[in-house]
Amino acid sequence: MQMKTGKDLARPAVNAMPVKSYANAKAPAILMQELGLDELVIMNNNENPLGSSPMAIQALRDAAEEINRYPDSKNTEICAKLAEKYNVQPENILCANGADYLIAAMARAFLNPGEKMIIGLPAYAYYETQAQLMGAEVVKIPVNERYTFDLPAMLSAIDEQTKMLVIINPHNPTGVTISKEELADFMAKVPDSCLVVVDEAYIDFADPAVFPDVCEYIRQERNVLALRTFSKFMGMAGLRFGYIVAPQHIIAVLRKVVEAYSVNRLTQVACLAALNDEEFAAASRAAAEEAKSYLRGELMAMGCEVPESQGNFLFVDVGMDADELYEKLLRKGFLVFPCAAWGYPHHIRLSFAMPEQNRRFIATLKEVLGR
Ligand SMILES: Cc1ncc(COP(=O)(O)O)c(C=O)c1O
């Protein structure tokens, strides 16, 4: 009898999925060991270089004694705090173990085989894999010349099979944003048969004067889901916490597919404490602003094209093979994100590090590029 492998037994939708790029990526500590590096400056994952809120770290220590108890499955205190912050009801919020978990939950809850999900290209890959896993078709609309989502083209692509449309604002990997006016125009035209997912993983870095308040549409009960994470601005990627703000009838559906204890007890106390730490938030904002202006200025002076970013990263045309540059920089102790898989073989996405590390990065890049 012939032995059946995992692949023989897997659902066809799983076999059709590409292997996740960062499931294969080596951890920084392993890279350092292999390359004999004393320091590796991590500029590839859009994390917060300042670390996390000291109040959150203290809350984690204080709560360590209670891990024998299950967490609050409703995330009551965090939902209340977030609801107050965004002027919605706690019932409009669903928390889970990271925004990625919620992307998977949205696909599982809403996408039937043969239905369509529209997304801009390049885009955060997890949307595509999760839609594929559900047997849905992914319709990709290239970004416009400003490198942001082409909302008119996305609207034109909507048909009877379209269940979901994803906007990432600010956009990852470019950092470019859709304005209040652009979103208002889009919302006036999009049919309610299509769920609009607005991924705002980087919202806290964006300028509120120009950035749209998507909760306005949620308060009007439009079929809009705002997705957020504590992995970036809040500096808590290692704890895994994300949430969705949406009308209650949408949250009620999603709640059915999200595991009750998805957010562990330590994450809950730390996230609540972090939400109260305005000092850390102000420091994070200031550090990102300073890094962005320094790095963008230096990169543009070196002749690199760098669109204005409202995130904690820059999308940089380095004018050479980005995979090759990645290898060279890695050997010199800097980890950046090459964008070939997104169709940009000459671009890297560069997250911000601490000021002295940013300066050393620029000096090293000048040396490598010979500029
Ligand atoms: C646009 C976007 N959405 C979602 C996520 C996932 O965030 P989390 O770490 O909460 O899973 C990321 C992480 O890089 C992201 O860039």
The ligand as an SDF file (V2000), in Angstrom:
LIG
                    3D

 16 16  0  0  0  0  0  0  0  0999 V2000
   -1.0860   45.7320    7.4820 C   0  0  0  0  0  0  0  0  0  0  0  0
   -0.9470   44.7280    8.5790 C   0  0  0  0  0  0  0  0  0  0  0  0
   -2.0360   44.0990    9.0380 N   0  0  0  0  0  0  0  0  0  0  0  0
   -1.9600   43.1890   10.0140 C   0  0  0  0  0  0  0  0  0  0  0  0
   -0.7520   42.8620   10.5970 C   0  0  0  0  0  0  0  0  0  0  0  0
   -0.7190   41.7910   11.6490 C   0  0  0  0  0  0  0  0  0  0  0  0
   -0.5450   42.2880   12.9480 O   0  0  0  0  0  0  0  0  0  0  0  0
   -0.4250   41.3200   14.2070 P   0  0  0  0  0  0  0  0  0  0  0  0
    1.0000   41.3590   14.6360 O   0  0  0  0  0  0  0  0  0  0  0  0
   -1.3570   41.9240   15.2310 O   0  0  0  0  0  0  0  0  0  0  0  0
   -0.8730   39.9570   13.8060 O   0  0  0  0  0  0  0  0  0  0  0  0
    0.4170   43.4780   10.1470 C   0  0  0  0  0  0  0  0  0  0  0  0
    1.7230   43.0980   10.7060 C   0  0  0  0  0  0  0  0  0  0  0  0
    2.7660   43.3450   10.1710 O   0  0  0  0  0  0  0  0  0  0  0  0
    0.3170   44.4450    9.1140 C   0  0  0  0  0  0  0  0  0  0  0  0
    1.3940   45.0520    8.6350 O   0  0  0  0  0  0  0  0  0  0  0  0
  1  2  1  0
  2  3  1  0
  2 15  2  0
  3  4  2  0
  4  5  1  0
  5  6  1  0
  5 12  2  0
  6  7  1  0
  7  8  1  0
  8  9  2  0
  8 10  1  0
  8 11  1  0
 12 13  1  0
 12 15  1  0
 13 14  2  0
 15 16  1  0
M  END
$$$$
